[in-house]
Amino acid sequence: MEKFEEARDKAIKNLKIADHMLTQTYPSVKDPKLLLAVMENLFLSLTNAMGAILHYEVIQKRINQFDENFESKYNIFKLKVAPGYKINKDYVKLVGDVKNIVIAHKKSPVEFARKDAFVICDDNYAMRALSANEMKAYVEKTKGFVQEMQNITSQRR
C-alpha cells in the first residue's frame, strides 16, 4: 500500500471517529471533554488528508520529498499544492485553525467544562470555548476536505 493510501485511510478513519463521538457518544454522555477528543480526531483527519495529497504529488513527481512534520507539510500544501488543484482557501485555513486550537489546548494552564462547552484558557486567561455546534461545523468542513482529497488521490496516474 502506498503512503498516500495509508494516509487517506487514516484520514477517513479519524473523521468517522470524530463524527461518531459528536453525533452518538456526546449526546448520551454530555461531557464537554469529549469535544476536545473530537477536535483532536479532526486534526488527525485533516493532517492525514493533507499528507495523502502531498504523498500523491510526490508519486506524480510534481513535488519533491518533504519533511514529515506539520509545518513543512502545511507550507508545501498551502503554497504549492492547494493553488494547483484550486482547493478552497477555507480548507487551508481550517487546517491551520484546528492546529491552533489543538496547540492552545496542549499549552493551556487551565481548562474546564462550562454548560455545554469546553473552555481553554491561555497564559493570559484569554478563553476559547469549544461548543457542540462549533464542532458540527468543523466536522462538516472536514468532510468536505476529505472528499476533496479522495477526489484528488483517485485520479488516474
DSSP file (Angstrom, degrees, kcal/mol; ACC not computed):
  #  RESIDUE AA STRUCTURE BP1 BP2  ACC     N-H-->O    O-->H-N    N-H-->O    O-->H-N    TCO  KAPPA ALPHA  PHI   PSI    X-CA   Y-CA   Z-CA
    1    1 A M              0   0    0      0, 0.0     5,-0.0     0, 0.0     0, 0.0   0.000 360.0 360.0 360.0 132.1    0.0    0.0    0.0
    2    2 A E     >  -     0   0    0      1,-0.1     4,-2.0     4,-0.0     3,-0.2  -0.269 360.0-113.1 -68.5 157.5    1.3    3.4   -1.0
    3    3 A K  H  > S+     0   0    0      1,-0.2     4,-2.6     2,-0.2     5,-0.2   0.888 117.6  54.2 -58.6 -39.8    2.0    6.1    1.6
    4    4 A F  H  > S+     0   0    0      1,-0.2     4,-2.3     2,-0.2    -1,-0.2   0.860 107.0  51.2 -66.0 -33.1   -0.8    8.3    0.2
    5    5 A E  H  > S+     0   0    0     -3,-0.2     4,-2.5     2,-0.2    -1,-0.2   0.894 110.2  48.9 -69.9 -39.1   -3.3    5.4    0.5
    6    6 A E  H  X S+     0   0    0     -4,-2.0     4,-2.3     2,-0.2    -2,-0.2   0.936 113.7  46.3 -63.0 -46.3   -2.3    4.8    4.2
    7    7 A A  H  X S+     0   0    0     -4,-2.6     4,-2.4     1,-0.2    -2,-0.2   0.898 111.8  52.0 -64.2 -40.4   -2.7    8.5    5.0
    8    8 A R  H  X S+     0   0    0     -4,-2.3     4,-2.2    -5,-0.2    -1,-0.2   0.929 110.5  47.8 -60.5 -46.3   -6.1    8.6    3.1
    9    9 A D  H  X S+     0   0    0     -4,-2.5     4,-2.4     1,-0.2    -2,-0.2   0.892 111.9  49.6 -64.2 -39.7   -7.4    5.6    5.1
   10   10 A K  H  X S+     0   0    0     -4,-2.3     4,-2.9     2,-0.2     5,-0.2   0.900 109.2  52.8 -64.5 -40.2   -6.2    7.2    8.4
   11   11 A A  H  X S+     0   0    0     -4,-2.4     4,-1.9     1,-0.2    -2,-0.2   0.926 111.7  45.0 -60.7 -45.2   -7.9   10.5    7.5
   12   12 A I  H  X S+     0   0    0     -4,-2.2     4,-2.3     2,-0.2    -1,-0.2   0.914 113.5  50.5 -65.3 -43.0  -11.2    8.7    6.8
   13   13 A K  H  X S+     0   0    0     -4,-2.4     4,-2.3     1,-0.2    -2,-0.2   0.934 111.5  47.0 -62.3 -47.6  -11.0    6.6   10.0
   14   14 A N  H  X S+     0   0    0     -4,-2.9     4,-2.4     1,-0.2    -1,-0.2   0.860 111.2  52.3 -64.8 -34.7  -10.2    9.7   12.2
   15   15 A L  H  X S+     0   0    0     -4,-1.9     4,-2.7    -5,-0.2    -1,-0.2   0.916 109.3  49.2 -66.0 -42.4  -13.1   11.6   10.6
   16   16 A K  H  X S+     0   0    0     -4,-2.3     4,-2.6     2,-0.2    -2,-0.2   0.901 111.2  50.2 -63.2 -40.2  -15.5    8.7   11.3
   17   17 A I  H  X S+     0   0    0     -4,-2.3     4,-2.7     2,-0.2    -2,-0.2   0.943 112.4  46.6 -62.3 -47.6  -14.3    8.6   14.9
   18   18 A A  H  X S+     0   0    0     -4,-2.4     4,-2.1     1,-0.2    -2,-0.2   0.924 114.0  48.0 -60.6 -45.3  -14.8   12.3   15.3
   19   19 A D  H  X S+     0   0    0     -4,-2.7     4,-2.7     1,-0.2     5,-0.3   0.911 112.9  47.9 -63.3 -43.3  -18.3   12.2   13.7
   20   20 A H  H  X>S+     0   0    0     -4,-2.6     4,-2.7     1,-0.2     5,-1.6   0.919 111.0  50.7 -64.5 -43.9  -19.3    9.2   15.8
   21   21 A M  I  <>S+     0   0    0     -4,-2.7     5,-3.2     3,-0.2    -1,-0.2   0.897 116.4  42.1 -60.4 -39.6  -18.1   10.8   19.1
   22   22 A L  I  <5S+     0   0    0     -4,-2.1    -2,-0.2    -5,-0.2    -1,-0.2   0.888 124.4  32.6 -76.8 -39.7  -20.0   14.0   18.3
   23   23 A T  I  <5S+     0   0    0     -4,-2.7    -3,-0.2    -5,-0.2    -2,-0.2   0.768 134.3  19.1 -92.3 -26.2  -23.3   12.5   17.0
   24   24 A Q  I  X5S+     0   0    0     -4,-2.7     4,-0.8    -5,-0.3    -3,-0.2   0.830 127.8  34.7-109.0 -54.7  -23.5    9.3   19.1
   25   25 A T  I >><S+     0   0    0     -5,-1.6     4,-2.5     1,-0.2     3,-0.6   0.948 113.7  52.9 -73.8 -49.8  -21.4    9.5   22.2
   26   26 A Y  H 3><S+     0   0    0     -5,-3.2     4,-3.2    -6,-0.2     5,-0.2   0.897 105.4  53.2 -58.5 -45.3  -21.6   13.1   23.1
   27   27 A P  H 34 S+     0   0    0      0, 0.0    -1,-0.2     0, 0.0    -2,-0.2   0.845 116.3  40.1 -60.5 -31.0  -25.4   13.4   23.1
   28   28 A S  H << S+     0   0    0     -4,-0.8    -2,-0.2    -3,-0.6    -3,-0.1   0.841 125.9  33.6 -86.3 -32.9  -25.7   10.5   25.5
   29   29 A V  H  < S-     0   0    0     -4,-2.5    -3,-0.2    -5,-0.1    -1,-0.1   0.833  81.7-159.2 -90.0 -36.0  -22.8   11.3   27.8
   30   30 A K     <  +     0   0    0     -4,-3.2    -4,-0.1    -5,-0.4     3,-0.0   0.819  36.7 146.7  58.2  35.4  -23.0   15.1   27.7
   31   31 A D    >   -     0   0    0     -5,-0.2     3,-2.3     1,-0.1     4,-0.4  -0.897  42.4-153.5-102.7 111.8  -19.4   15.5   28.8
   32   32 A P  T >> S+     0   0    0      0, 0.0     3,-1.3     0, 0.0     4,-0.6   0.708  89.3  75.1 -58.6 -19.6  -17.8   18.6   27.1
   33   33 A K  H >> S+     0   0    0      1,-0.3     4,-1.2     2,-0.2     3,-0.8   0.797  84.5  66.7 -61.8 -26.1  -14.4   17.0   27.4
   34   34 A L  H <> S+     0   0    0     -3,-2.3     4,-2.3     1,-0.2    -1,-0.3   0.813  88.2  66.2 -63.1 -28.9  -15.4   14.8   24.5
   35   35 A L  H <> S+     0   0    0     -3,-1.3     4,-2.2    -4,-0.4    -1,-0.2   0.852  98.5  52.6 -62.0 -33.1  -15.5   17.9   22.3
   36   36 A L  H <X S+     0   0    0     -3,-0.8     4,-2.3    -4,-0.6    -1,-0.2   0.898 107.9  50.1 -68.3 -40.3  -11.7   18.1   22.8
   37   37 A A  H  X S+     0   0    0     -4,-1.2     4,-2.1     2,-0.2    -2,-0.2   0.876 109.2  52.6 -64.5 -37.3  -11.3   14.5   21.7
   38   38 A V  H  X S+     0   0    0     -4,-2.3     4,-2.2     2,-0.2    -2,-0.2   0.937 109.4  49.4 -61.0 -46.3  -13.5   15.3   18.6
   39   39 A M  H  X S+     0   0    0     -4,-2.2     4,-2.3     1,-0.2    -2,-0.2   0.895 109.5  51.0 -61.6 -41.4  -11.2   18.2   17.8
   40   40 A E  H  X S+     0   0    0     -4,-2.3     4,-2.1     1,-0.2    -1,-0.2   0.889 110.8  48.3 -65.8 -38.3   -8.0   16.0   18.1
   41   41 A N  H  X S+     0   0    0     -4,-2.1     4,-2.3     2,-0.2    -1,-0.2   0.862 110.0  52.2 -69.3 -34.6   -9.5   13.4   15.8
   42   42 A L  H  X S+     0   0    0     -4,-2.2     4,-3.0     2,-0.2     5,-0.2   0.906 108.5  51.4 -64.7 -40.4  -10.4   16.2   13.3
   43   43 A F  H  X S+     0   0    0     -4,-2.3     4,-2.7     2,-0.2     5,-0.2   0.932 111.0  47.2 -61.8 -45.2   -6.8   17.4   13.5
   44   44 A L  H  X S+     0   0    0     -4,-2.1     4,-2.4     2,-0.2    -1,-0.2   0.899 113.0  50.0 -62.4 -39.9   -5.5   13.9   12.7
   45   45 A S  H  X S+     0   0    0     -4,-2.3     4,-2.4     2,-0.2    -2,-0.2   0.944 113.3  44.6 -63.5 -48.4   -8.0   13.6    9.9
   46   46 A L  H  X S+     0   0    0     -4,-3.0     4,-2.5     2,-0.2    -2,-0.2   0.907 114.1  49.6 -63.3 -42.8   -7.1   16.9    8.3
   47   47 A T  H  X S+     0   0    0     -4,-2.7     4,-2.5    -5,-0.2    -1,-0.2   0.914 113.4  45.9 -64.7 -42.9   -3.3   16.3    8.7
   48   48 A N  H  X S+     0   0    0     -4,-2.4     4,-2.5    -5,-0.2    -1,-0.2   0.878 111.7  51.7 -68.8 -36.3   -3.6   12.8    7.2
   49   49 A A  H  X S+     0   0    0     -4,-2.4     4,-2.0     2,-0.2    -2,-0.2   0.927 112.1  46.4 -63.1 -44.2   -5.8   14.1    4.3
   50   50 A M  H  X S+     0   0    0     -4,-2.5     4,-2.2     1,-0.2    -2,-0.2   0.920 113.0  50.1 -62.9 -43.7   -3.2   16.8    3.6
   51   51 A G  H  X S+     0   0    0     -4,-2.5     4,-3.0     1,-0.2     5,-0.3   0.873 106.6  55.5 -62.3 -38.4   -0.4   14.2    3.8
   52   52 A A  H  X S+     0   0    0     -4,-2.5     4,-2.2     1,-0.2    -1,-0.2   0.925 109.0  46.7 -61.0 -44.6   -2.2   11.9    1.4
   53   53 A I  H  X S+     0   0    0     -4,-2.0     4,-2.2     2,-0.2    -1,-0.2   0.919 113.5  48.8 -63.6 -42.7   -2.4   14.7   -1.2
   54   54 A L  H  X S+     0   0    0     -4,-2.2     4,-1.9     2,-0.2    -2,-0.2   0.921 111.7  47.7 -65.6 -43.5    1.3   15.5   -0.7
   55   55 A H  H  X S+     0   0    0     -4,-3.0     4,-2.1     1,-0.2    -1,-0.2   0.878 110.8  52.9 -64.7 -36.2    2.4   11.9   -1.0
   56   56 A Y  H  X S+     0   0    0     -4,-2.2     4,-2.1    -5,-0.3    -1,-0.2   0.906 107.9  51.3 -62.5 -41.6    0.3   11.5   -4.1
   57   57 A E  H  <>S+     0   0    0     -4,-2.2     5,-2.6     2,-0.2     6,-0.9   0.857 106.9  53.3 -65.1 -35.6    2.0   14.6   -5.5
   58   58 A V  H ><5S+     0   0    0     -4,-1.9     3,-1.3     3,-0.2    -1,-0.2   0.928 108.9  49.2 -64.1 -44.5    5.4   13.1   -4.8
   59   59 A I  H 3<5S+     0   0    0     -4,-2.1    -2,-0.2     1,-0.3    -1,-0.2   0.891 110.1  50.9 -61.0 -39.1    4.4    9.9   -6.7
   60   60 A Q  T 3<5S-     0   0    0     -4,-2.1    -1,-0.3    -5,-0.2    -2,-0.2   0.510 112.6-125.6 -75.7  -3.7    3.2   12.1   -9.6
   61   61 A K  T < 5S+     0   0    0     -3,-1.3    -3,-0.2    -4,-0.3    -2,-0.1   0.797  77.3 121.4  62.3  31.6    6.7   13.8   -9.4
   62   62 A R  S   <S+     0   0    0     -5,-2.6     2,-0.3     1,-0.2    -4,-0.2   0.669  77.5  23.6 -95.0 -21.0    5.1   17.3   -9.1
   63   63 A I  S    S-     0   0    0     -6,-0.9    -2,-0.2    -9,-0.1    -1,-0.2  -0.951  83.3-114.6-136.8 161.3    6.8   18.0   -5.7
   64   64 A N        -     0   0    0     -2,-0.3    -6,-0.1     1,-0.2    -2,-0.0  -0.367  50.8 -71.6 -85.6 170.1    9.9   16.7   -4.1
   65   65 A Q        -     0   0    0     -2,-0.1     2,-0.3    -7,-0.1    -1,-0.2  -0.217  57.2-156.3 -55.0 154.3   10.1   14.6   -0.9
   66   66 A F        -     0   0    0     -3,-0.1     2,-0.1    10,-0.0     7,-0.1  -0.902  22.2 -89.6-135.4 161.5    9.3   16.7    2.2
   67   67 A D        -     0   0    0     -2,-0.3     2,-1.0     1,-0.1     6,-0.2  -0.452  36.5-124.2 -69.7 144.7    9.9   16.5    5.9
   68   68 A E  S    S+     0   0    0     -2,-0.1     2,-0.3     4,-0.1    -1,-0.1  -0.245  75.1 107.1 -87.5  47.6    7.3   14.6    7.9
   69   69 A N  S  > S-     0   0    0     -2,-1.0     4,-2.3     1,-0.1     5,-0.2  -0.900  77.9-116.2-121.6 158.5    6.5   17.4   10.3
   70   70 A F  H  > S+     0   0    0     -2,-0.3     4,-3.2     1,-0.2     5,-0.3   0.915 110.3  51.5 -59.3 -48.3    3.3   19.5   10.3
   71   71 A E  H  > S+     0   0    0      1,-0.2     4,-2.4     2,-0.2    -1,-0.2   0.908 111.8  47.0 -59.4 -44.2    4.9   22.9    9.5
   72   72 A S  H  > S+     0   0    0      2,-0.2     4,-2.2     1,-0.2     5,-0.2   0.946 116.0  44.4 -62.2 -49.1    6.7   21.5    6.4
   73   73 A K  H  X S+     0   0    0     -4,-2.3     4,-2.7     1,-0.2    -2,-0.2   0.920 114.0  50.1 -62.4 -44.0    3.7   19.7    5.1
   74   74 A Y  H  X S+     0   0    0     -4,-3.2     4,-3.0    -5,-0.2     5,-0.2   0.911 111.2  47.9 -63.2 -43.6    1.4   22.6    5.7
   75   75 A N  H  X S+     0   0    0     -4,-2.4     4,-2.6    -5,-0.3     5,-0.3   0.917 113.9  45.7 -66.2 -43.0    3.6   25.1    4.0
   76   76 A I  H  X>S+     0   0    0     -4,-2.2     4,-2.5    -5,-0.2     5,-1.7   0.925 116.1  47.4 -63.7 -43.3    4.1   23.0    0.9
   77   77 A F  I  <>S+     0   0    0     -4,-2.7     5,-3.1    -5,-0.2    -2,-0.2   0.944 116.2  43.1 -61.9 -48.8    0.4   22.2    0.8
   78   78 A K  I  <5S+     0   0    0     -4,-3.0    -2,-0.2    -5,-0.2    -1,-0.2   0.891 124.4  33.0 -66.7 -41.3   -0.6   25.9    1.2
   79   79 A L  I  <5S+     0   0    0     -4,-2.6    -2,-0.2    -5,-0.2    -3,-0.2   0.828 133.8  14.6 -90.3 -33.4    1.9   27.4   -1.2
   80   80 A K  I  X5S+     0   0    0     -4,-2.5     4,-0.8    -5,-0.3    -3,-0.2   0.834 125.9  35.7-110.8 -45.9    2.3   24.8   -3.9
   81   81 A V  I  ><S+     0   0    0     -5,-1.7     4,-1.7     2,-0.2     5,-0.2   0.943 109.6  53.9 -85.1 -50.0   -0.3   22.1   -3.9
   82   82 A A  H  >XS+     0   0    0     -5,-3.1     5,-2.5     1,-0.2     4,-0.6   0.900 110.1  47.9 -56.8 -45.4   -3.6   23.8   -2.9
   83   83 A P  H >45S+     0   0    0      0, 0.0     3,-0.6     0, 0.0    -1,-0.2   0.883 108.5  56.2 -63.4 -34.7   -3.3   26.5   -5.6
   84   84 A G  H 3<5S+     0   0    0     -4,-0.8    -2,-0.2     1,-0.2    -3,-0.1   0.850 115.7  35.8 -64.8 -35.1   -2.6   23.9   -8.3
   85   85 A Y  H 3<5S-     0   0    0     -4,-1.7    -1,-0.2    -3,-0.2    -3,-0.1   0.379 109.1-122.2 -96.5   2.0   -5.7   21.9   -7.5
   86   86 A K  T <<5 -     0   0    0     -3,-0.6     2,-0.3    -4,-0.6    -4,-0.1   0.899  43.6-176.8  54.7  42.5   -7.7   25.1   -6.8
   87   87 A I      < -     0   0    0     -5,-2.5    -1,-0.2    -6,-0.2     5,-0.1  -0.539  37.3 -95.8 -71.3 134.2   -8.5   23.8   -3.3
   88   88 A N    >>  -     0   0    0     -2,-0.3     3,-1.4     1,-0.2     4,-1.1  -0.231  25.2-134.3 -53.0 131.5  -10.8   26.2   -1.5
   89   89 A K  H 3> S+     0   0    0      1,-0.3     4,-2.5     2,-0.2     5,-0.2   0.752 103.0  69.4 -62.4 -23.8   -8.8   28.5    0.8
   90   90 A D  H 3> S+     0   0    0      1,-0.2     4,-2.3     2,-0.2    -1,-0.3   0.854  97.0  51.8 -62.4 -33.9  -11.3   27.8    3.6
   91   91 A Y  H <> S+     0   0    0     -3,-1.4     4,-2.1     2,-0.2    -1,-0.2   0.900 109.0  48.9 -69.2 -40.6   -9.9   24.3    3.8
   92   92 A V  H  X S+     0   0    0     -4,-1.1     4,-1.6     1,-0.2    -2,-0.2   0.922 114.0  46.6 -63.2 -43.1   -6.3   25.5    4.1
   93   93 A K  H  X S+     0   0    0     -4,-2.5     4,-2.9     1,-0.2    -2,-0.2   0.882 107.9  57.7 -65.1 -39.0   -7.5   27.9    6.8
   94   94 A L  H  X S+     0   0    0     -4,-2.3     4,-2.8     1,-0.2     5,-0.3   0.916 104.2  51.2 -57.7 -46.1   -9.4   25.1    8.5
   95   95 A V  H  X S+     0   0    0     -4,-2.1     4,-2.0     1,-0.2    -1,-0.2   0.928 113.6  44.9 -59.1 -45.8   -6.2   23.0    8.8
   96   96 A G  H  X S+     0   0    0     -4,-1.6     4,-2.3     2,-0.2    -2,-0.2   0.903 113.2  50.1 -65.0 -42.2   -4.4   26.0   10.4
   97   97 A D  H  X S+     0   0    0     -4,-2.9     4,-2.0     2,-0.2    -2,-0.2   0.929 111.5  46.8 -63.7 -46.5   -7.3   26.9   12.7
   98   98 A V  H  X S+     0   0    0     -4,-2.8     4,-2.3     1,-0.2    -1,-0.2   0.903 111.4  52.4 -64.0 -40.5   -7.7   23.3   14.0
   99   99 A K  H  X S+     0   0    0     -4,-2.0     4,-2.4    -5,-0.3    -1,-0.2   0.919 108.5  51.1 -59.7 -43.9   -4.0   23.0   14.6
  100  100 A N  H  X S+     0   0    0     -4,-2.3     4,-2.5     1,-0.2    -1,-0.2   0.876 109.4  49.8 -63.5 -37.8   -4.0   26.3   16.6
  101  101 A I  H  X S+     0   0    0     -4,-2.0     4,-2.1     2,-0.2    -1,-0.2   0.922 111.1  48.8 -66.6 -43.6   -6.8   25.0   18.8
  102  102 A V  H  X S+     0   0    0     -4,-2.3     4,-2.1     1,-0.2    -2,-0.2   0.909 113.6  47.0 -63.3 -41.3   -5.0   21.7   19.5
  103  103 A I  H  X S+     0   0    0     -4,-2.4     4,-2.3     2,-0.2     5,-0.2   0.903 108.8  54.7 -66.6 -40.9   -1.8   23.6   20.3
  104  104 A A  H  X S+     0   0    0     -4,-2.5     4,-1.0     1,-0.2    -1,-0.2   0.898 109.1  49.3 -58.7 -39.9   -3.8   26.0   22.6
  105  105 A H  H  < S+     0   0    0     -4,-2.1     3,-0.5     1,-0.2    -1,-0.2   0.930 110.2  49.5 -64.4 -45.2   -5.1   23.0   24.5
  106  106 A K  H  < S+     0   0    0     -4,-2.1    -2,-0.2     1,-0.2    -1,-0.2   0.861 117.7  40.1 -64.3 -34.9   -1.7   21.5   24.9
  107  107 A K  H  < S+     0   0    0     -4,-2.3    -1,-0.2    -5,-0.1    -2,-0.2   0.565  89.3 119.8 -87.5  -9.9   -0.2   24.8   26.2
  108  108 A S     <  -     0   0    0     -4,-1.0    14,-0.2    -3,-0.5     3,-0.1  -0.345  45.8-166.4 -66.1 125.7   -3.2   25.7   28.3
  109  109 A P  S    S+     0   0    0      0, 0.0     2,-0.4     0, 0.0    -1,-0.2   0.765  79.8  29.9 -78.4 -24.5   -2.6   26.0   32.0
  110  110 A V  E     +A  121   0A   0     11,-0.7    11,-2.6     2,-0.0     2,-0.3  -0.999  63.4 159.8-138.8 134.6   -6.3   26.0   32.8
  111  111 A E  E     +A  120   0A   0     -2,-0.4     2,-0.3     9,-0.2     9,-0.2  -0.984  10.0 164.4-149.5 148.7   -9.3   24.3   31.0
  112  112 A F  E     -A  119   0A   0      7,-2.1     7,-3.5    -2,-0.3     2,-0.4  -0.986  36.8-103.7-159.5 162.9  -12.7   23.4   32.2
  113  113 A A  E     -A  118   0A   0     -2,-0.3     2,-0.4     5,-0.2     5,-0.2  -0.791  33.1-179.5 -94.1 136.1  -16.2   22.4   31.2
  114  114 A R  E >   -A  117   0A   0      3,-2.7     3,-2.1    -2,-0.4     2,-0.1  -0.966  57.5 -52.4-138.4 121.2  -18.9   25.0   31.4
  115  115 A K  T 3  S-     0   0    0     -2,-0.4    -2,-0.0     1,-0.3     0, 0.0  -0.314 123.5 -17.8  50.5-118.5  -22.5   24.3   30.5
  116  116 A D  T 3  S+     0   0    0     -2,-0.1    16,-0.8    -3,-0.1     2,-0.3  -0.072 124.8  79.1-106.3  33.5  -22.3   22.7   27.0
  117  117 A A  E <   -AB 114 131A   0     -3,-2.1    -3,-2.7    14,-0.2     2,-0.5  -0.947  68.3-134.0-138.7 157.6  -18.8   23.9   26.2
  118  118 A F  E     -AB 113 130A   0     12,-2.3    12,-2.9    -2,-0.3     2,-0.5  -0.970  28.3-152.1-111.0 123.2  -15.2   23.1   26.9
  119  119 A V  E     -AB 112 129A   0     -7,-3.5    -7,-2.1    -2,-0.5     2,-0.5  -0.829   9.4-166.4-105.5 130.4  -13.2   26.2   27.8
  120  120 A I  E     -AB 111 128A   0      8,-2.8     8,-2.3    -2,-0.5     2,-0.4  -0.960   7.4-162.2-113.8 128.4   -9.4   26.5   27.1
  121  121 A C  E     -AB 110 127A   0    -11,-2.6   -11,-0.7    -2,-0.5     6,-0.2  -0.871   5.7-147.5-109.5 143.8   -7.5   29.4   28.7
  122  122 A D    >   -     0   0    0      4,-1.8     3,-2.1    -2,-0.4   -14,-0.1  -0.317  44.1 -80.3 -95.1-172.2   -4.1   30.6   27.7
  123  123 A D  T 3  S+     0   0    0      1,-0.3    -1,-0.0     2,-0.1    -2,-0.0   0.797 134.5  47.7 -60.1 -29.2   -1.4   32.1   29.9
  124  124 A N  T 3  S-     0   0    0      2,-0.1    -1,-0.3     0, 0.0     3,-0.1   0.273 119.1-112.1 -93.9  10.9   -3.2   35.5   29.9
  125  125 A Y    <   +     0   0    0     -3,-2.1     2,-0.4     1,-0.3    -2,-0.1   0.734  61.8 156.7  61.4  26.6   -6.5   33.8   30.7
  126  126 A A        -     0   0    0      1,-0.0    -4,-1.8     2,-0.0     2,-0.3  -0.697  37.2-134.9 -74.0 132.9   -8.0   34.6   27.3
  127  127 A M  E     -B  121   0A   0     -2,-0.4     2,-0.4    -6,-0.2    -6,-0.2  -0.705  24.7-172.0-103.3 146.6  -10.7   32.0   26.9
  128  128 A R  E     -B  120   0A   0     -8,-2.3    -8,-2.8    -2,-0.3     2,-0.4  -0.970  14.8-158.7-131.8 114.6  -11.6   29.8   23.9
  129  129 A A  E     -B  119   0A   0     -2,-0.4     2,-0.6   -10,-0.2   -10,-0.2  -0.794   4.8-154.4-100.5 136.2  -14.8   27.8   24.2
  130  130 A L  E     -B  118   0A   0    -12,-2.9   -12,-2.3    -2,-0.4     2,-0.3  -0.940  18.6-173.4-106.6 121.1  -15.5   24.7   22.1
  131  131 A S  E  >  -B  117   0A   0     -2,-0.6     4,-2.3   -14,-0.2   -14,-0.2  -0.729  36.3-115.1-111.9 163.4  -19.2   24.0   21.7
  132  132 A A  H  > S+     0   0    0    -16,-0.8     4,-2.2    -2,-0.3     5,-0.1   0.895 116.9  51.8 -62.6 -40.5  -21.0   21.1   20.1
  133  133 A N  H  > S+     0   0    0      2,-0.2     4,-1.8     1,-0.2    -1,-0.2   0.900 109.5  49.2 -64.6 -39.8  -22.5   23.3   17.4
  134  134 A E  H  > S+     0   0    0      1,-0.2     4,-2.2     2,-0.2    -1,-0.2   0.906 110.1  51.6 -64.4 -40.7  -19.0   24.6   16.5
  135  135 A M  H  X S+     0   0    0     -4,-2.3     4,-2.7     1,-0.2    -2,-0.2   0.881 105.7  55.3 -63.6 -37.8  -17.7   21.0   16.4
  136  136 A K  H  X S+     0   0    0     -4,-2.2     4,-2.4     2,-0.2    -1,-0.2   0.913 108.0  48.9 -60.8 -41.8  -20.5   20.1   14.0
  137  137 A A  H  X S+     0   0    0     -4,-1.8     4,-2.3     2,-0.2    -2,-0.2   0.916 111.5  49.0 -64.1 -42.6  -19.4   22.9   11.7
  138  138 A Y  H  X S+     0   0    0     -4,-2.2     4,-2.5     2,-0.2    -2,-0.2   0.902 110.3  51.3 -63.2 -40.7  -15.8   21.7   11.9
  139  139 A V  H  X S+     0   0    0     -4,-2.7     4,-2.5     2,-0.2    -2,-0.2   0.928 110.2  49.0 -62.3 -44.9  -16.9   18.1   11.1
  140  140 A E  H  X S+     0   0    0     -4,-2.4     4,-1.8     1,-0.2    -2,-0.2   0.916 112.7  47.0 -62.1 -43.3  -18.8   19.2    8.1
  141  141 A K  H  X S+     0   0    0     -4,-2.3     4,-2.1     1,-0.2    -1,-0.2   0.904 111.8  51.3 -65.0 -40.0  -15.9   21.3    6.7
  142  142 A T  H  X S+     0   0    0     -4,-2.5     4,-2.9     1,-0.2     5,-0.2   0.891 106.0  55.0 -64.9 -38.5  -13.5   18.4    7.4
  143  143 A K  H  X S+     0   0    0     -4,-2.5     4,-2.3     1,-0.2    -1,-0.2   0.916 108.1  50.0 -58.8 -42.4  -15.9   16.0    5.5
  144  144 A G  H  X S+     0   0    0     -4,-1.8     4,-2.1     2,-0.2    -2,-0.2   0.914 112.1  46.5 -61.8 -43.4  -15.6   18.4    2.5
  145  145 A F  H  X S+     0   0    0     -4,-2.1     4,-2.5     2,-0.2    -2,-0.2   0.911 111.8  50.1 -67.3 -42.3  -11.9   18.5    2.7
  146  146 A V  H  X S+     0   0    0     -4,-2.9     4,-2.4     2,-0.2    -1,-0.2   0.890 110.5  50.8 -63.9 -38.2  -11.6   14.7    3.0
  147  147 A Q  H  X S+     0   0    0     -4,-2.3     4,-2.3    -5,-0.2    -1,-0.2   0.913 109.6  50.3 -63.9 -41.9  -13.9   14.3    0.0
  148  148 A E  H  X S+     0   0    0     -4,-2.1     4,-2.2     2,-0.2    -2,-0.2   0.916 110.1  50.6 -60.0 -44.0  -11.7   16.7   -2.0
  149  149 A M  H  X S+     0   0    0     -4,-2.5     4,-2.8     1,-0.2    -2,-0.2   0.905 109.3  50.9 -61.5 -42.6   -8.6   14.7   -1.0
  150  150 A Q  H  X S+     0   0    0     -4,-2.4     4,-1.1     1,-0.2    -1,-0.2   0.901 109.3  51.0 -63.4 -39.8  -10.3   11.5   -2.2
  151  151 A N  H  < S+     0   0    0     -4,-2.3     4,-0.2     1,-0.2     3,-0.2   0.916 113.7  45.1 -61.8 -42.4  -11.2   13.1   -5.5
  152  152 A I  H >< S+     0   0    0     -4,-2.2     3,-1.2     1,-0.2    -2,-0.2   0.931 114.7  45.8 -68.3 -46.3   -7.6   14.2   -6.0
  153  153 A T  H 3< S+     0   0    0     -4,-2.8    -1,-0.2     1,-0.2    -2,-0.2   0.582 107.3  58.7 -79.3  -7.7   -5.9   10.9   -4.9
  154  154 A S  T 3< S+     0   0    0     -4,-1.1    -1,-0.2    -3,-0.2    -2,-0.2   0.411  79.7 115.1 -98.2   2.7   -8.3    8.7   -7.0
  155  155 A Q  S <  S-     0   0    0     -3,-1.2    -3,-0.0    -4,-0.2    -4,-0.0  -0.335  80.2 -89.8 -67.8 153.6   -7.4   10.4  -10.3
  156  156 A R              0   0    0      1,-0.1    -1,-0.1    -2,-0.0    -2,-0.1  -0.319 360.0 360.0 -63.9 145.9   -5.6    8.3  -12.9
  157  157 A R              0   0    0     -3,-0.1    -1,-0.1   -98,-0.0    -2,-0.1   0.465 360.0 360.0 -80.9 360.0   -1.9    8.3  -12.7
